[in-house]
Amino acid sequence: MVDKKTIRGKIDPRLLKLIRQIRYSAAGFYFLGFLIPIVSYLSLEIGGIELGFVVSLQTIGFTISSLFAGFLSNNRTLRAKLIFMASIGRFISYLLLYFSFLYTLYWMMALGTFILGFGAGFFWTPFGATVADATEYEYRSEAFGIFSQQSGIGGFIGATIGFTVIGFVEVVGNTAAIAFSPLILYGIANIYAGIRVLQLAPRIEYVDIEEKAAISKITQRKIIYSFIFLLFILFIEYFIGALVGPFIQYFLLENITQEIMFIMLAYAPGSILSIIFAPRIGRIADKLNPRYTLSIASVLGAIMTWLLINSTKIWQLV
């Protein structure tokens, strides 16, 4: 949970209360990321190309909405409304995905995935802008660490509920309507998060950051080069995520195990570690040069990806 010292001194408690609403919006992350490839493999019987198309629709939706959300989020009074509308869109997407899984409708899964990505842009962009604008520069990484922590808490709780329901269905009988029912719960949780953001956002006080004298020494050319480099890093990150994320379940089912419960358990340690360490890592990042932080993160990500694709046992994936 959030450190009491953090609440007292560095970050406004009202902002922390707003950040905690992320856990409701993130409740379906792990479960849905697990479910789409599994259902595609076992029920829809689609191949990698069809699954890749669905995943690309989510990315396309996010890309389109993020562009507009970025412009609109410059108006601070619009941010809470954008988040609320995005929550409604995500609720609709969860309903579409529920019925697509229930009736094995590929086109509906594609539509629901696109709306999910489109809504994500209008949710996370203004939310991240709010956190940044309401936090002192020296504590911003820690604030985003708490941001990630709350996302991990929501994903862990949601996955626990979802996987428990699936385990129950496997014991008592294969009832798809019950097995996929957590998706409806996640949709409702998104609506709740949107309503709470509407209530809490007006209470947030933004920090007016004075321009540092050192900033004026940075040439425009260096700023442009740095921006291009960061865009390249983000492109590589999302490219790798798009390759690894949706197809890891395919890999597990084909090469390691077809026991769904074992695959579910492989997701737990990562979310637990993010809950425990995300704020602490953010606190450390606030004290380090961003170049070192990005470099360390990139190297660790490369090592973990290499270990992942060379795993032959389920415990190695954990």
C-alpha positions as CSV (number, residue, x, y, z in Angstrom):
1,M,0.0,0.0,0.0
2,V,0.9,3.7,-0.1
3,D,3.6,4.7,2.3
4,K,2.3,7.0,5.1
5,K,5.4,9.2,4.8
6,T,4.5,9.8,1.2
7,I,1.0,10.8,2.1
8,R,2.2,13.3,4.7
9,G,4.8,15.1,2.8
10,K,5.5,14.7,-0.8
11,I,2.3,14.0,-2.7
12,D,-1.1,15.6,-2.1
13,P,-3.4,13.0,-0.4
14,R,-6.3,14.2,-2.7
15,L,-4.2,13.2,-5.7
16,L,-3.5,9.8,-4.1
17,K,-7.2,9.3,-3.6
18,L,-7.7,10.0,-7.2
19,I,-4.9,7.6,-8.3
20,R,-6.5,4.8,-6.2
21,Q,-9.4,4.8,-8.7
22,I,-7.1,3.3,-11.2
23,R,-7.4,-0.1,-9.5
24,Y,-11.1,-0.2,-10.6
25,S,-10.3,0.6,-14.2
26,A,-7.4,-1.9,-14.3
27,A,-9.3,-4.8,-12.8
28,G,-9.7,-6.6,-16.2
29,F,-6.2,-6.1,-17.5
30,Y,-4.6,-9.4,-16.7
31,F,-7.7,-11.5,-17.0
32,L,-8.6,-10.1,-20.5
33,G,-5.1,-10.3,-21.7
34,F,-5.1,-13.9,-20.7
35,L,-8.6,-14.6,-22.1
36,I,-8.4,-13.3,-25.6
37,P,-5.6,-15.7,-26.8
38,I,-7.1,-18.6,-24.9
39,V,-10.6,-18.2,-26.3
40,S,-9.1,-17.6,-29.7
41,Y,-7.2,-20.8,-29.5
42,L,-9.8,-23.1,-27.9
43,S,-13.1,-21.8,-29.0
44,L,-12.8,-19.6,-32.1
45,E,-10.0,-21.7,-33.5
46,I,-8.4,-18.8,-35.2
47,G,-4.7,-18.6,-36.1
48,G,-1.9,-16.1,-35.4
49,I,-2.9,-13.8,-38.3
50,E,-6.5,-13.4,-37.1
51,L,-5.3,-12.9,-33.5
52,G,-2.7,-10.4,-34.6
53,F,-5.4,-8.5,-36.5
54,V,-7.5,-8.2,-33.3
55,V,-4.5,-7.1,-31.2
56,S,-3.6,-4.5,-33.9
57,L,-7.1,-3.1,-33.7
58,Q,-6.6,-2.3,-30.0
59,T,-3.3,-0.6,-30.8
60,I,-4.8,1.3,-33.6
61,G,-7.7,2.5,-31.5
62,F,-5.3,3.6,-28.7
63,T,-3.1,5.4,-31.2
64,I,-6.1,7.3,-32.8
65,S,-7.6,8.3,-29.5
66,S,-4.4,9.3,-27.8
67,L,-3.7,11.9,-30.4
68,F,-7.0,13.7,-29.8
69,A,-6.9,13.0,-26.1
70,G,-3.5,14.7,-25.9
71,F,-4.8,17.9,-27.5
72,L,-8.0,17.9,-25.4
73,S,-6.1,17.2,-22.1
74,N,-4.4,20.5,-22.4
75,N,-7.6,21.8,-21.0
76,R,-7.6,20.7,-17.4
77,T,-11.3,21.2,-17.0
78,L,-12.0,18.5,-19.7
79,R,-9.8,15.8,-18.3
80,A,-12.3,14.3,-15.8
81,K,-15.0,14.3,-18.5
82,L,-12.7,12.6,-20.9
83,I,-11.9,9.9,-18.3
84,F,-15.6,9.4,-17.6
85,M,-16.6,9.0,-21.2
86,A,-13.7,6.6,-21.7
87,S,-15.0,4.6,-18.8
88,I,-18.3,4.3,-20.5
89,G,-16.6,3.2,-23.7
90,R,-14.6,0.6,-21.9
91,F,-17.8,-0.7,-20.2
92,I,-19.3,-1.2,-23.7
93,S,-16.2,-2.9,-24.9
94,Y,-16.3,-5.4,-22.0
95,L,-19.9,-6.2,-22.8
96,L,-19.1,-6.8,-26.5
97,L,-16.2,-9.0,-25.6
98,Y,-18.4,-11.0,-23.2
99,F,-21.0,-11.7,-25.8
100,S,-18.3,-12.4,-28.4
101,F,-16.7,-15.1,-26.2
102,L,-20.2,-16.4,-25.2
103,Y,-21.4,-16.8,-28.8
104,T,-17.9,-17.2,-30.4
105,L,-18.3,-14.2,-32.7
106,Y,-15.0,-13.1,-34.1
107,W,-16.2,-9.8,-35.6
108,M,-17.7,-8.8,-32.2
109,M,-14.4,-9.5,-30.5
110,A,-12.6,-7.4,-33.0
111,L,-15.0,-4.5,-32.5
112,G,-14.8,-4.8,-28.7
113,T,-11.1,-4.8,-28.8
114,F,-11.0,-1.7,-31.0
115,I,-13.3,0.2,-28.6
116,L,-11.2,-1.0,-25.6
117,G,-8.1,0.5,-27.2
118,F,-9.9,3.7,-28.3
119,G,-11.2,4.2,-24.8
120,A,-7.8,3.6,-23.2
121,G,-6.4,6.6,-25.0
122,F,-9.0,8.9,-23.6
123,F,-8.6,7.4,-20.1
124,W,-4.8,7.1,-19.5
125,T,-3.7,10.3,-21.4
126,P,-5.7,12.8,-19.3
127,F,-5.1,10.7,-16.1
128,G,-1.4,10.8,-16.6
129,A,-1.5,14.5,-17.4
130,T,-3.4,15.1,-14.2
131,V,-0.8,13.2,-12.1
132,A,2.1,15.1,-13.7
133,D,0.5,18.5,-13.3
134,A,-0.4,17.9,-9.7
135,T,3.0,16.6,-8.6
136,E,6.2,18.4,-7.9
137,Y,8.9,17.5,-10.4
138,E,11.1,16.0,-7.7
139,Y,8.5,13.4,-6.8
140,R,6.9,12.7,-10.1
141,S,8.4,9.3,-10.7
142,E,7.2,8.2,-7.3
143,A,3.7,9.4,-8.1
144,F,3.8,7.4,-11.3
145,G,5.1,4.5,-9.3
146,I,2.1,4.7,-7.1
147,F,0.1,4.9,-10.3
148,S,1.5,1.6,-11.5
149,Q,1.0,0.1,-8.0
150,Q,-2.7,0.8,-8.1
151,S,-2.9,-0.6,-11.6
152,G,-1.2,-3.8,-10.3
153,I,-3.5,-4.0,-7.3
154,G,-6.6,-3.7,-9.6
155,G,-5.2,-6.3,-12.1
156,F,-4.3,-8.7,-9.3
157,I,-7.7,-8.5,-7.6
158,G,-9.5,-8.7,-10.9
159,A,-7.4,-11.7,-12.1
160,T,-8.0,-13.4,-8.8
161,I,-11.8,-13.0,-9.2
162,G,-11.7,-14.0,-12.8
163,F,-9.5,-17.1,-12.4
164,T,-11.5,-18.2,-9.4
165,V,-14.7,-18.1,-11.4
166,I,-13.0,-20.1,-14.2
167,G,-11.7,-22.6,-11.7
168,F,-15.2,-23.0,-10.2
169,V,-16.7,-23.5,-13.7
170,E,-14.2,-26.2,-14.5
171,V,-15.1,-28.1,-11.3
172,V,-18.9,-27.8,-11.5
173,G,-19.4,-27.7,-15.3
174,N,-18.4,-25.8,-18.4
175,T,-20.9,-22.9,-18.3
176,A,-19.5,-20.2,-20.6
177,A,-22.0,-17.5,-19.3
178,I,-20.6,-17.9,-15.8
179,A,-17.0,-18.3,-16.9
180,F,-16.9,-15.0,-18.8
181,S,-19.1,-13.1,-16.3
182,P,-16.2,-11.3,-14.6
183,L,-16.0,-9.2,-17.8
184,I,-19.3,-7.6,-16.9
185,L,-18.0,-6.9,-13.4
186,Y,-14.9,-5.2,-14.9
187,G,-17.1,-3.1,-17.0
188,I,-19.1,-1.9,-14.0
189,A,-15.9,-1.2,-12.1
190,N,-14.9,1.1,-15.0
191,I,-18.1,3.0,-14.7
192,Y,-17.5,3.4,-10.9
193,A,-14.0,4.6,-11.6
194,G,-15.3,7.2,-14.0
195,I,-17.9,8.5,-11.6
196,R,-15.3,8.8,-8.8
197,V,-12.9,10.7,-11.0
198,L,-15.7,13.2,-11.8
199,Q,-16.2,13.7,-8.0
200,L,-12.5,13.8,-7.0
201,A,-10.8,15.7,-9.9
202,P,-12.2,19.2,-9.1
203,R,-10.5,18.9,-5.7
204,I,-7.0,18.5,-7.1
205,E,-4.6,21.4,-6.8
206,Y,-2.2,21.7,-9.7
207,V,1.4,22.6,-9.1
208,D,2.8,25.7,-10.9
209,I,6.3,24.7,-11.9
210,E,8.6,27.6,-12.6
211,E,10.9,27.3,-15.5
212,K,14.4,26.3,-14.4
213,A,17.3,28.5,-15.5
214,A,19.1,25.4,-16.8
215,I,16.3,24.7,-19.3
216,S,17.2,27.8,-21.3
217,K,20.6,26.4,-21.9
218,I,19.2,23.4,-23.8
219,T,19.2,24.1,-27.5
220,Q,16.2,23.4,-29.6
221,R,18.2,20.9,-31.6
222,K,19.0,18.8,-28.6
223,I,15.3,18.9,-27.5
224,I,14.3,17.6,-31.0
225,Y,16.9,14.9,-31.0
226,S,15.9,13.8,-27.5
227,F,12.3,13.7,-28.5
228,I,13.0,11.6,-31.6
229,F,15.1,9.2,-29.5
230,L,12.3,8.8,-26.9
231,L,9.7,8.2,-29.7
232,F,12.0,5.5,-31.1
233,I,12.4,3.8,-27.7
234,L,8.6,3.9,-27.2
235,F,8.1,2.4,-30.7
236,I,10.5,-0.5,-29.9
237,E,8.8,-1.1,-26.5
238,Y,5.3,-1.2,-28.0
239,F,6.6,-3.3,-30.9
240,I,8.0,-5.9,-28.6
241,G,4.9,-5.8,-26.4
242,A,2.7,-6.4,-29.4
243,L,4.8,-9.4,-30.4
244,V,5.1,-11.0,-26.9
245,G,1.9,-10.1,-25.2
246,P,-0.9,-11.7,-27.3
247,F,1.0,-14.8,-28.4
248,I,2.6,-15.9,-25.1
249,Q,-0.5,-18.0,-24.3
250,Y,-0.3,-19.7,-27.7
251,F,3.3,-20.5,-26.9
252,L,2.5,-21.9,-23.5
253,L,-0.4,-24.0,-24.8
254,E,1.6,-25.4,-27.7
255,N,5.0,-26.0,-26.1
256,I,4.8,-26.1,-22.3
257,T,1.4,-27.0,-20.8
258,Q,-2.3,-27.1,-21.7
259,E,-3.3,-26.8,-18.1
260,I,-5.1,-23.4,-18.0
261,M,-4.8,-23.1,-14.2
262,F,-1.0,-23.3,-14.4
263,I,-0.9,-20.6,-17.0
264,M,-3.1,-18.4,-14.8
265,L,-0.7,-18.8,-11.9
266,A,2.2,-17.7,-14.0
267,Y,0.7,-14.2,-14.1
268,A,0.5,-13.8,-10.3
269,P,4.2,-13.1,-9.3
270,G,4.6,-10.2,-11.7
271,S,1.6,-8.3,-10.5
272,I,2.5,-8.9,-6.8
273,L,6.0,-7.5,-7.4
274,S,4.6,-4.4,-9.1
275,I,2.3,-3.8,-6.1
276,I,5.2,-4.1,-3.7
277,F,8.0,-2.3,-5.5
278,A,6.5,0.1,-8.0
279,P,6.4,3.1,-5.6
280,R,9.9,2.3,-4.3
281,I,11.3,2.1,-7.7
282,G,9.7,5.4,-8.6
283,R,11.2,7.0,-5.5
284,I,14.7,5.8,-6.6
285,A,14.1,7.0,-10.1
286,D,13.4,10.5,-8.8
287,K,17.0,10.6,-7.5
288,L,18.7,9.2,-10.6
289,N,19.5,10.8,-14.0
290,P,16.7,9.8,-16.4
291,R,19.3,8.4,-18.8
292,Y,20.4,5.8,-16.3
293,T,16.9,4.9,-15.4
294,L,15.9,4.4,-19.0
295,S,19.0,2.4,-19.8
296,I,18.6,0.1,-16.8
297,A,14.9,-0.5,-17.6
298,S,15.8,-1.3,-21.3
299,V,18.5,-3.7,-20.4
300,L,16.4,-5.5,-17.8
301,G,13.5,-5.7,-20.3
302,A,15.8,-7.2,-22.9
303,I,17.1,-9.8,-20.4
304,M,13.6,-10.8,-19.3
305,T,12.4,-11.1,-22.9
306,W,15.3,-13.3,-23.7
307,L,14.7,-15.5,-20.7
308,L,11.0,-15.7,-21.6
309,I,11.5,-17.0,-25.1
310,N,14.0,-19.5,-24.0
311,S,11.8,-21.0,-21.2
312,T,10.9,-24.6,-21.4
313,K,9.2,-25.1,-18.0
314,I,6.2,-23.3,-16.5
315,W,8.1,-22.3,-13.3
316,Q,10.7,-20.5,-15.5
317,L,8.0,-18.2,-16.8
318,V,6.9,-17.3,-13.3
